Amino acid sequence: MLEFRVQDMTCNHCVGAITKAVKHVAPQASVEIDLEHHLVRIQGEADQAIVQAAIVDAGYTPEPVGN
């Protein structure tokens, strides 16, 4: 599992944009987002660097958590 803290994720539009970005680079992965705590969790086959870059490309600032 990958986990990122994304402090600049503040609304449902952000959730949609980040989910779309992650699914683009890891289509088989499961994406769980906790908007209240600014956390994005990805389960499944996903490369951390590629996922992090996709979130950055979507306009957000992901910080890996516990990895």
DSSP file (Angstrom, degrees, kcal/mol; ACC not computed):
  #  RESIDUE AA STRUCTURE BP1 BP2  ACC     N-H-->O    O-->H-N    N-H-->O    O-->H-N    TCO  KAPPA ALPHA  PHI   PSI    X-CA   Y-CA   Z-CA
    1    1 A M              0   0    0      0, 0.0     2,-0.4     0, 0.0    42,-0.2   0.000 360.0 360.0 360.0 138.3    0.0    0.0    0.0
    2    2 A L  E     -A   42   0A   0     40,-2.6    40,-2.7    42,-0.0     2,-0.4  -0.858 360.0-170.1-105.1 145.6    1.1    3.5   -0.8
    3    3 A E  E     -A   41   0A   0     -2,-0.4    62,-2.9    62,-0.3     2,-0.4  -0.995   4.7-178.4-140.1 133.4    0.0    6.4    1.3
    4    4 A F  E     -AB  40  64A   0     36,-2.6    36,-2.7    -2,-0.4     2,-0.5  -0.975  22.1-140.4-129.0 142.5    0.5   10.2    0.7
    5    5 A R  E     -AB  39  63A   0     58,-3.0    58,-2.2    -2,-0.4     2,-0.5  -0.911  19.4-173.8 -96.7 127.0   -0.5   13.2    2.7
    6    6 A V  E >   - B   0  62A   0     32,-3.0     3,-1.8    -2,-0.5    -2,-0.0  -0.812   6.6-179.7-125.4  88.3   -1.8   15.9    0.3
    7    7 A Q  T 3  S+     0   0    0     54,-0.5    -1,-0.1    -2,-0.5    32,-0.1   0.786  80.0  58.2 -62.2 -29.7   -2.3   19.1    2.4
    8    8 A D  T 3  S+     0   0    0     53,-0.3     2,-0.8    30,-0.1    -1,-0.3   0.285  78.0 103.6 -88.8  13.8   -3.6   21.1   -0.6
    9    9 A M    <   +     0   0    0     -3,-1.8    -3,-0.1     1,-0.1    29,-0.1  -0.858  39.9 150.4 -90.9 109.3   -6.4   18.6   -1.3
   10   10 A T        +     0   0    0     -2,-0.8     2,-0.3     1,-0.1    -1,-0.1   0.517  48.5  24.9-124.5  -7.7   -9.4   20.5    0.1
   11   11 A C  S  > S-     0   0    0      1,-0.1     4,-1.9     0, 0.0     3,-0.1  -0.892  83.5 -89.6-151.5 177.1  -12.6   19.6   -1.7
   12   12 A N  H  > S+     0   0    0     -2,-0.3     4,-2.3     1,-0.2     5,-0.2   0.802 121.5  59.6 -66.6 -28.9  -14.4   16.9   -3.8
   13   13 A H  H  > S+     0   0    0      2,-0.2     4,-2.5     1,-0.2    -1,-0.2   0.927 105.7  49.4 -62.0 -43.2  -13.0   18.4   -7.0
   14   14 A C  H  > S+     0   0    0      2,-0.2     4,-2.7     1,-0.2     5,-0.3   0.917 108.7  52.9 -59.4 -44.6   -9.5   17.7   -5.6
   15   15 A V  H  X S+     0   0    0     -4,-1.9     4,-2.5     1,-0.2    -1,-0.2   0.925 111.2  46.3 -58.0 -46.4  -10.6   14.1   -4.7
   16   16 A G  H  X S+     0   0    0     -4,-2.3     4,-2.5     2,-0.2    -1,-0.2   0.910 112.6  49.2 -63.7 -43.2  -11.8   13.5   -8.3
   17   17 A A  H  X S+     0   0    0     -4,-2.5     4,-2.1     2,-0.2    -2,-0.2   0.905 114.2  44.8 -64.6 -42.2   -8.7   15.0   -9.9
   18   18 A I  H  X S+     0   0    0     -4,-2.7     4,-2.6     2,-0.2     5,-0.2   0.914 112.9  50.7 -70.0 -42.7   -6.3   13.0   -7.7
   19   19 A T  H  X S+     0   0    0     -4,-2.5     4,-2.7    -5,-0.3     5,-0.2   0.934 111.8  48.1 -59.4 -45.8   -8.3    9.8   -8.2
   20   20 A K  H  X S+     0   0    0     -4,-2.5     4,-1.6     1,-0.2    -1,-0.2   0.906 111.6  50.2 -61.4 -42.9   -8.2   10.3  -12.0
   21   21 A A  H  X S+     0   0    0     -4,-2.1     4,-1.1     2,-0.2    -1,-0.2   0.918 113.3  45.0 -63.1 -44.2   -4.5   11.0  -12.0
   22   22 A V  H >X S+     0   0    0     -4,-2.6     4,-2.2     1,-0.2     3,-0.6   0.933 112.3  51.1 -66.2 -45.4   -3.7    7.9   -9.9
   23   23 A K  H 3< S+     0   0    0     -4,-2.7    -1,-0.2     1,-0.2    -2,-0.2   0.794 103.3  61.3 -63.9 -27.3   -6.0    5.7  -12.0
   24   24 A H  H 3< S+     0   0    0     -4,-1.6    -1,-0.2    -5,-0.2    -2,-0.2   0.886 116.7  29.3 -65.1 -38.8   -4.3    6.9  -15.2
   25   25 A V  H << S+     0   0    0     -4,-1.1    -2,-0.2    -3,-0.6    -1,-0.2   0.641 136.0  28.8 -97.0 -16.3   -0.9    5.5  -14.1
   26   26 A A    ><  +     0   0    0     -4,-2.2     3,-1.6    -5,-0.1    -1,-0.2  -0.555  67.1 169.8-141.4  71.3   -2.2    2.6  -12.1
   27   27 A P  T 3  S+     0   0    0      0, 0.0    -4,-0.1     0, 0.0    -1,-0.1   0.748  78.2  49.7 -62.0 -25.9   -5.6    1.5  -13.5
   28   28 A Q  T 3  S+     0   0    0     17,-0.2    18,-0.1     2,-0.1    -5,-0.1   0.577  91.1 103.3 -87.8  -9.5   -5.8   -1.7  -11.5
   29   29 A A  S <  S-     0   0    0     -3,-1.6     2,-0.5    16,-0.2    15,-0.2  -0.341  70.9-126.2 -75.8 153.9   -5.1    0.0   -8.2
   30   30 A S  E     -C   43   0A   0     13,-2.9    13,-2.6    -2,-0.1     2,-0.5  -0.878  22.8-155.0 -98.3 129.1   -7.7    0.8   -5.6
   31   31 A V  E     -C   42   0A   0     -2,-0.5     2,-0.4    11,-0.2    11,-0.2  -0.923  12.3-177.9-111.6 124.0   -7.7    4.5   -4.5
   32   32 A E  E     -C   41   0A   0      9,-3.0     9,-3.3    -2,-0.5     2,-0.5  -0.985   7.4-165.7-120.8 128.5   -9.1    5.5   -1.1
   33   33 A I  E     -C   40   0A   0     -2,-0.4     2,-0.7     7,-0.2     7,-0.2  -0.959  14.7-165.9-122.4 129.5   -9.1    9.2   -0.1
   34   34 A D  E  >> -C   39   0A   0      5,-2.8     5,-2.1    -2,-0.5     4,-0.7  -0.864  10.3-178.3-109.1  93.1   -9.7   10.6    3.4
   35   35 A L  T >45S+     0   0    0     -2,-0.7     3,-0.7     1,-0.2    -1,-0.2   0.878  77.6  58.3 -63.0 -39.6  -10.4   14.3    2.6
   36   36 A E  T 345S+     0   0    0      1,-0.2    -1,-0.2    -3,-0.1    -2,-0.0   0.871 118.1  31.4 -59.1 -38.7  -10.7   15.3    6.3
   37   37 A H  T 345S-     0   0    0     -3,-0.4    -1,-0.2     2,-0.1    -2,-0.2   0.339 108.2-121.2-103.2   5.4   -7.2   14.1    7.0
   38   38 A H  T <<5 +     0   0    0     -3,-0.7   -32,-3.0    -4,-0.7     2,-0.4   0.864  61.7 147.1  60.5  39.9   -5.7   14.9    3.6
   39   39 A L  E   < -AC   5  34A   0     -5,-2.1    -5,-2.8   -34,-0.2     2,-0.5  -0.882  34.4-167.0-114.0 140.5   -4.7   11.2    3.0
   40   40 A V  E     -AC   4  33A   0    -36,-2.7   -36,-2.6    -2,-0.4     2,-0.4  -0.994   9.8-170.3-121.9 124.4   -4.5    9.3   -0.3
   41   41 A R  E     -AC   3  32A   0     -9,-3.3    -9,-3.0    -2,-0.5     2,-0.5  -0.959   2.6-166.5-118.1 133.5   -4.1    5.5    0.0
   42   42 A I  E     -AC   2  31A   0    -40,-2.7   -40,-2.6    -2,-0.4     2,-0.4  -0.977   2.0-168.5-122.5 123.1   -3.4    3.3   -3.0
   43   43 A Q  E     + C   0  30A   0    -13,-2.6   -13,-2.9    -2,-0.5     2,-0.2  -0.901  50.7  26.9-109.1 137.8   -3.7   -0.5   -2.8
   44   44 A G  S    S-     0   0    0     -2,-0.4     2,-0.8   -15,-0.2   -15,-0.1  -0.659 106.6 -10.2 115.0-169.2   -2.4   -2.8   -5.6
   45   45 A E  S    S+     0   0    0     -2,-0.2     2,-0.3   -17,-0.1   -17,-0.2  -0.550  79.5 136.4 -71.8 106.5    0.3   -2.6   -8.2
   46   46 A A        -     0   0    0     -2,-0.8     2,-0.5    -4,-0.1   -20,-0.1  -0.952  50.0-131.8-155.8 133.3    1.6    0.9   -8.3
   47   47 A D     >  -     0   0    0     -2,-0.3     4,-2.7   -22,-0.2     5,-0.3  -0.755  18.2-142.1 -86.5 125.1    5.0    2.5   -8.4
   48   48 A Q  H  > S+     0   0    0     -2,-0.5     4,-2.8     1,-0.2     5,-0.2   0.899  98.5  48.3 -56.0 -46.8    5.4    5.2   -5.7
   49   49 A A  H  > S+     0   0    0      1,-0.2     4,-2.2     2,-0.2    -1,-0.2   0.894 113.6  46.9 -64.4 -39.8    7.5    7.5   -7.9
   50   50 A I  H  > S+     0   0    0      2,-0.2     4,-2.1     1,-0.2    -1,-0.2   0.917 114.5  46.5 -68.9 -43.5    5.1    7.3  -10.8
   51   51 A V  H  X S+     0   0    0     -4,-2.7     4,-2.1     2,-0.2    -2,-0.2   0.926 112.8  49.8 -63.9 -44.7    2.0    7.8   -8.6
   52   52 A Q  H  X S+     0   0    0     -4,-2.8     4,-2.2    -5,-0.3    -2,-0.2   0.915 110.8  49.7 -61.0 -42.8    3.6   10.7   -6.8
   53   53 A A  H  X S+     0   0    0     -4,-2.2     4,-2.7    -5,-0.2    -1,-0.2   0.877 108.5  53.4 -63.6 -37.9    4.6   12.3  -10.1
   54   54 A A  H  X S+     0   0    0     -4,-2.1     4,-1.3     2,-0.2    -1,-0.2   0.893 109.2  48.4 -64.6 -39.5    1.0   11.9  -11.4
   55   55 A I  H  <>S+     0   0    0     -4,-2.1     5,-1.9     2,-0.2     4,-0.3   0.900 112.1  49.1 -67.4 -40.1   -0.4   13.7   -8.4
   56   56 A V  H ><5S+     0   0    0     -4,-2.2     3,-1.9     1,-0.2    -2,-0.2   0.925 108.4  53.5 -62.2 -44.6    2.1   16.5   -8.8
   57   57 A D  H 3<5S+     0   0    0     -4,-2.7    -1,-0.2     1,-0.3    -2,-0.2   0.792 102.4  59.2 -62.0 -27.5    1.2   16.8  -12.5
   58   58 A A  T 3<5S-     0   0    0     -4,-1.3    -1,-0.3    -5,-0.2    -2,-0.2   0.543 128.8 -98.6 -78.3  -6.5   -2.5   17.1  -11.4
   59   59 A G  T < 5S+     0   0    0     -3,-1.9     2,-0.2     1,-0.3    -3,-0.2   0.639  84.2 114.3 103.8  17.4   -1.4   20.2   -9.4
   60   60 A Y      < -     0   0    0     -5,-1.9    -1,-0.3   -46,-0.0    -2,-0.1  -0.707  62.1-126.5-120.2 169.8   -1.0   18.9   -5.9
   61   61 A T        -     0   0    0     -2,-0.2   -54,-0.5     2,-0.0   -53,-0.3  -0.789  29.3-170.8-119.4  86.0    1.8   18.4   -3.4
   62   62 A P  E     -B    6   0A   0      0, 0.0   -56,-0.2     0, 0.0    -6,-0.0  -0.567   5.9-165.2 -80.9 139.1    1.9   14.8   -2.2
   63   63 A E  E     -B    5   0A   0    -58,-2.2   -58,-3.0    -2,-0.3    -2,-0.0  -0.988  26.2-118.8-121.5 121.6    4.2   13.7    0.7
   64   64 A P  E     -B    4   0A   0      0, 0.0     2,-0.5     0, 0.0   -60,-0.3  -0.283  25.9-148.1 -58.6 142.2    4.8   10.0    1.2
   65   65 A V        -     0   0    0    -62,-2.9   -62,-0.3     1,-0.1   -26,-0.0  -0.963  68.6 -16.9-116.0 124.0    3.6    8.7    4.6
   66   66 A G              0   0    0     -2,-0.5    -1,-0.1     1,-0.1   -62,-0.1   0.706 360.0 360.0  61.2  23.6    5.4    5.9    6.4
   67   67 A N              0   0    0    -64,-0.1    -1,-0.1   -65,-0.0    -2,-0.1   0.394 360.0 360.0-111.3 360.0    7.2    4.7    3.3
